[in-house]
Amino acid sequence: MNLPLLSKYLGVVTLLLAAAMLFALPWAFPWLGHGEHFDTRGFFAVLSASVIAAVLGVAMLVGGRAAKGQLYRREAIAIVGISWLIFTIVGALPFILGHVKGTESREQIVRLVVDDLFESASGFTGAGATILNDIEDESKLPKCLLFWRSETHFVGGLGIMVLFVALLGQGSAGKALLMTESVGPQGEVGTSRSQHSAWIFAGIYVGLNVVLTILLMLEGMNLFDALCHSFGTIATGGLSTYNSSVAHFQNVSIEMTIGTFMMIACVNFSLLYAALLGQWSRLWINTELWVYLAILFGVIFAVMIAGLWHHDFPDWATAFRLSYFNVISVQTNTGFGTADFDRWNEFSRGMLFVLMFVGGCAGSTSCSLKVIRHVVLWKSLYNYVLHTFRPRLITTMRLNGKAVDDADELTNEVFIYFGMVGLVFIIAWMSLLLLEPDSAWLEAGHSPPVKMLDCATGVAACINGVGPGLGALGPSKNFASFSIGSKLVFTALMLLGRIEIFPLLVIFTPGLWRRPTT
């Protein structure tokens, strides 16, 4: 491992984070933050954190000043994995400095730090889970910190490495970083140059944020709320500025707008670029896009019918309004809410739980398994069934109207990833069952089997980046009541889900750091 080169790149990434924090500072002023007084606590918490990040970044740059050699795949993977750890830890500093007063006991400080790490990871990964019970109380979460909480969505959704390549341009190194950061099976790329690709991705991403912000302001939001909800929508993050999320506004137009943009944000960005160029034929033949839309609207219709049948909705209009927004929110792994869907009928709740493992398209800001993997999985299973009674039959996997080269390799990768997600799910689920006492559920009047379901939905919500789960973690609740150990498990799950497990796992593999023998 080329450690000086690693230090150099991580130093640049950390300096970018320090610069991003500065955008939260203006919201401390009453005229912009819509408060009555200057937000002293939030301002100096964010400023101090930015200074610490800058010092850390400069120190790493100094450590890598003598870096030589080329950036290879192992260094690129290490940079991505460690960058997400740095962003989670350093990104939590504004919360920690704003919350810790110095009068707490050691146990209280540890709990506060773990909570703030959880909140930071949730923001950057776009999970949208929270441990905060009252985000509208400025004495608990000042405006500066509230904006930084949403801004972590913007930075994480854009992707640390995409921003890095776009701003600096690193040639073959940039390509390695971009390919490592771009999660999901690699699809069509609009251009062969990595820096140009990164600029296209960043331009579309920022453009969607700008357009949505303007629309939300026209529909009645102030600038602060419009920006924060745009960050949460396009990054499919879901952290709101109100306890009741988007339901706070009680505005059908806002709900429809945010719902539609959540759906758009989960389309492969290369297809959005093709649409901008007028290349509509690429959309018509894209298998993943049509399966994504078919699942989405199929579930919306099913939830509407089931909700009307079980009297969850009073009429068709309400059924469409609530189903449209909340089904899109769950499948796109955003996590915004306009209703407590945990109170819906069991069929609808089950459908939403399954959707957590679907997600959006590859090359989008969505987490979860991605639709393209499900497509490959089902096509592979179908071919396998055919081979059981026609073993000599030659089958060809087709995507987007074309035969897939190296279909066997792609199938293996998909099956391995499904297996890894299942393994991580089981380990995390059993860890939560061990860490959380049964007494907490018994005192609440529930039985231990309810605890099993609550913990399972918590794992699903975090590893898939959804945010809210079901039961004790439903849309009207949060993760605050869980133990410190469980919150660390949830934090790890959010990071694993965001960068698709392997880039984070491999940095803890000794073989990555050994010098190759050949």
N, C-alpha and C positions, 0 to 999 in steps of 0.2 A: 504494500500500500504506500502510495506517495503522500506521506503525511504533510509535508510543506504545501503541496498543491491543494490538498484537502483543506488545510487551514486558510489558505488564500481565498478559496471560493466561499467557504463558510463565513469568512469575514465580510465579504461583499453582501452576502445574503442578510447577515445581521445588521449591517448598516442600512440596507433597504428597509428593514423592519423599524429601525430607529427613526428613519425619515417618515415612515407611514404613521407613526404615533403622533407626529406633530399636527396632522390634520384634525385631530380630536381637540386640540387646544382652543381654537376659536369659540367652541361651544360653551366655554366657561363664562363668556361675557353675556350679560343679561339680554342685550339687544338681539343676540343671535340664538342664545340658548333658551329664550322664552322664560327665563326665571326672573326673580326680583333682585337677586344679589349675585355678585361675582362668585363663581364656583372655585373658591380658593383650594379646597381639599382635592377636588378632581384635577384642577389645573396642575398643581405641583406634583401630584401622583403620576400623571401622564408625562410631565416634563422630566421628572427625576428618572422615570423608567426609560425614556428616550435617551437620556444622557448615559445611563448605565449600559444600554444596548450599544450606543455609539462607541463607548470606551471598550466594550467587549469586542466589537467588530474591528476596531483599529488594532487591538492587541492580537487578534487572529491574523490580520493582514501583515502585521510586523512579523509574526511567527512564520508566515508563508512568503516572506519577501525574497527568499532565495530559491523559490520553487522552480523546478525545471522538469522537463519531460511533458508527455502528452496525457491528456485525461482519457482514461480507458473506462470500460463499462463498470469495473469494480469500484473505481473512484466515483463515477456518476451515481451508482446505486447508494454508496455511502453518503454522498452529499445530500441526496434526496431524503434518505432516512433520518440523518442527523439534523437536517434543516427543519424537518417537522418537529423534532424534539426541541430544538432551539426555539422555534416559534412558539411552541406551547409553553415552555418555561419562561422565556423572556416576555412573551405576550401576556403572561399572567402578572407580571410585575406591576402594571398600573392598578390592577385590582388589589394586589397584596398591599402595596403602599397606601392605597386609599382606604383599606379596611382595617389593617393592623394599627392600633393606637399605642401599643407599647405597654398597656396595663393588663393585657390578657395573660392567662396562665400558659404554660408550655403546651398543654393539651389543646387549649383553645386556638393557639397560634398554628399548631399542626393542622387542625381541622380547617381553619381559614385558608391556609396555603393549599391544602388538597382541594378544597372547594373552588378556589380561584384557578388552579390548574385544570380542573374539570371544565370550568366555564370557558377558559382560554382554548382548550382543545375542542370543545363544542363549537366555538365560533370559527376557528380556522378550518376545521374539517367539514363545516356545514351541517353538523349533526342537529344543532338547534335544541339540544337537551339543556336543562338548566337546574340549578340548585337554589335559585333566588326566589323567595316567596313574594316579595313586593318590589317590583322594579319601578313602580311609579313614585315611591317615596325617595325623594332626592337626598334625604339624610342617610339613606342606606346605599343608594347608587346615584352619585352626582351625574349631571348631564355629560360631562367629559367622559366619564367611564361608561355611561350608557351608549354614547356614540362610538367609543372605541370597541365596545362589545359587538356592535353591528358592523363596524369597519373590519373586524377580523374576518367576517364573512366575505367581504369584498376581496381582501388580500388572499384568503385561502381559496376562494372560488377561482380567482384569476390564476392561481398556481404560482408558487414561489419560483419554480424553475422557468415557467413561461415568461414571467416578468424579468427574470435574470437574463435569459437569452435575448429577449426583445430589447432590453436596455443596453446590453453590453456586446452581444454578438460574439460567439466563441468558436465559430467554424465547426470543425468536427466535434469539438468538445460540447458546443451548444446543441448539436444534434443528439449526442449521447444523453445530455441532461433533459432535453425536450422529450425524447422517447421514453426515458425512465419516469418522468413526471406525468406524462399523458397516460392515465390509467385506462384499463379496458383493452380488449383486442384491437389492434391497430387497423383502422379502416383506410378509406381514401384520404390522401393528403392533398390539399389544394396546390401546394408548391413544394419543390424539392429542397428549397433552401430553408434551413431551420429558423434563422432569424426572421425571414419573411413570413413563415408560418406562424411564428410567435406573435408578430405584429398583427397579423390578420385575426388571430384568436383574441388578442387583447383589444383590438379595435371593435370587434363585434361585441365582446363582453362589456366594454365601457359604453358603447353605443346603446345597448339594451338597457343598461342602468340609467343613462341620461334620458332616453325616451320614456321609460317607466316613471322616473322621478317627475318629469313634466306632466305626464298624464295624471298621476296621483295628486299633484298640486292643483291641477284643473278640477279635480273631483272633490277638493275640499281639504286635503292634508296640508299642514305647514311644511316648510322646507326640511326641518329636522326629521319629522315622521316619514316624509316622502323618501328621503335619502336612506334612512335606516331600513324601511320596508323594501326599497328597491334592492339594497345590498342583500337582504335576506331572501328575496325572490329569485334574482338572477343567479345567485350562488347556491340556490336551493338549500338555504340554511334554516330560516324560520324563526330566528330570534326577533321578537317584536319589542316595541317600546311601551307596551301596555300588558297588564296582567292577563287580560282576556284576549290577547292577540288581535287578529284582524276583526274579530267580533265586536271589539270596542267601538268601531266606527258605525256599525249598523247601517252600512251603505252598500246596496246591491251593486252599484256601478264599480266601486272599489273592489269588491269581492270578485266580480267577473274579470276585471282588468288584471288583478294579481293572479287569479287562477289561470288565465290565458297565458300570461308571461311565465308562470311556473312551467306550463306545458311546453312553451317555446324553448325555455332554457335547458330542457332535457333532450332537445334534438341535437344530433351531431353537428358541431359548429362548422364542419366542412360543408354540410348540406345548407346551412344558413348562408354561408359564403357563396355557394352555388346559386342559391335563390337570389342573392343580391346581384349576381352577374347575369341573371336571367336564364340560367341553365336549369330550367324546371324539369327536364327529362331525368336528371339525376335523382330528383325527389320521387318521381313516379315509379322508378324501378328499384328504389331502395327497400330491400326486404325488412330491415330492422325498423325503419320508420313506420311502415304500414302495420307491422305487428304491434309496435308500441302504441299506435293510435287505436288499433282494434282492441287491445287489452284495456286501455284507458276508458274508452267509451262503452265497451261491453260491461265493465264493472260499474261504471256510473249508472247505466241502465238497470243492472241487476240490483244495485243498492237502492235505487229509486223504487223499484217494484216491491222489494222486500220491506222497505221502510213504510210504504203505503199499506202493504198487507198487514204489517204488525203495528200500524198506527204510530210509527215514529214521526211521521210528517202529516200535517193537517190537510195538505192539498198538493197538487202536481207542481205548482210553481215553487213552493217551499222545498219539495222533494228534489227538484232539479237544482235549485240554488245551493242547497246544503250538500247534496251528493257531488255536484260538479266541483265545488271548491275543495271539499275534504278528501275526495278520492284522488284528485290530482295532487293535492298536498302530500298524501301518503305515498303514492307511487313515485312521485318525483323526489321523494325523501326530503321534502322541504320542512314540513312540520307546523306550518301556520294552521290556525284553527278558527272556525266560525261556529262550531257546535261541539258539544261533548259527545263524540261518536262512541265513547265507551258505554253510553246509555242506549245505544241502538240495539237492535235484535242480534241474536247470536250469529246468524248467517252473515249479516253485514260486517260484524266485528271480525269474523273469520276471514272474509274476503279481504279486509284491510290488512289483517296479519299476513296473509299470503302475499299481498302487494308489496309489503316491506322488502321481500326478497326478489323483487322484479327490477325496480328502478327504471331509469331512463335509458337513453342511447349511449353507446361508447362515444368518446370525444365530446361529451357534454359536462356540465358541472354536477351531474347526479352521482351519487355513490351506489351502493348495493351491487347486485350481481351483473346488471346490465342486460338489456333485452337481447342483444346479439348472442350472448352466451346461452340464453334459453333457446333461441332459434337453433343454434348449433347442436345443443343437447338433444332437442326433440328430433332433429333430422338424423342425428347419429343413432338414437334409439330406434327410429323407424327402420333405418338401414340394417341395424343389428337384428331386428325382428324378421326382416325379409331373409337375412342370411341363415336364420335358424331352420328354415324349410327349403331354402334355395341357396345352398352354400356356394355354388359356382357362379351365382349372379354377380355381375360387375355393376356396382352402383357408383354414382357420382353426386357429390354434394354441390348444390348450386345456391349461390347467394347473389342477389342483384342481377339475376338472369345469366350469370356466368359460372362456369365450373370453378370450384375452389382448388387452387394448387396446394399441395401438402395438407390435404383434408385430414389425414390421419394425425399429423402433428397438431393441427388446430384442435381436433377432437380430444387428444390427450391433454392439451393445455387446459381446455374447458373442464374436463373431468377432474383433473388435478385441483383446479381452483375450487370447484364445487366441493370436493373432498376436504380441502383446507378450511373452507368456510364452515363446513359441518363440524370438523374437528375443533376449530376455535370456539364455535358455538357451544359444543358440549363441555369443553374444558371451562369456559367462562360461566356457563349455567351452573355446573356443579360447584364451582368456586363460590358463586353467590349463595347457593343453598347451604354451603358450609359456613360462610362468613355471617350470614344474616340469621339471627335467632328466631326460632318459631314463635317465641313469646310476643314478638312485635305484631304478628298477624293474629294470634289468639286474643290478645288484648283488644284488637280492633274488631273482634267478633267474627274473624274469618278462620278457616281451617287451613292446616299445612298444605293441602293440594292447591289452594288458592295462591299460596306463596310460590309454588312451583310454576304456575302460569304467569304470575307477575314477574318473576325473575326471568322467565323465558322471553316474555315480550320486551323486557328491559334490554336483554342481550340483543334481540333482533333490532330494536330501535336504535341502539348505539352502533352496532357493527354495520348496519345499513344506512346510517346517517339520517334516520327519520326524526328523532327527537322524542316526541311523546309515544308511549306505548299503550297498553291497555291495563285495566285494573288499577293497582296502586300507582301506576305510572301513566294514567290516562291523560287526555288533553287538559283537564282541569287540575292536574296534580303535577308534581315534579320529583326530582331525585334527592331532595334535601334530607329525607328521613333515613337514607341508607348510611351504612357505616363507612368509615374512612377506607377500609380495605376494599369494600364494594365500589366506592367511587373511583379508586385507582384502577380497578378492573374495567369499569365503564370508560374511563379515560383511555386506557390502552385499546379498548375495542374501537373507539372512535378513530384513533390514529390508524389502527390496522385496516379498518374499513375504507378510510379515505385514500390510502396509497396501496390498497389491495394486497395487504399482508406481507408479501415477500420483501419489498425494500426495507421494511422495518425489522423483520425477523433476521435478515441476513447480517445486519450490523452487529448482532449479538452472536454471530457465528465466528468462532476463532479462525477458521480457514480464510475468511475474507481479509484478515489483517496480516496473514503470513505472506512472506515474499515467495512468489512462484518458484518452484524448483527447476522448471524448464523454460 
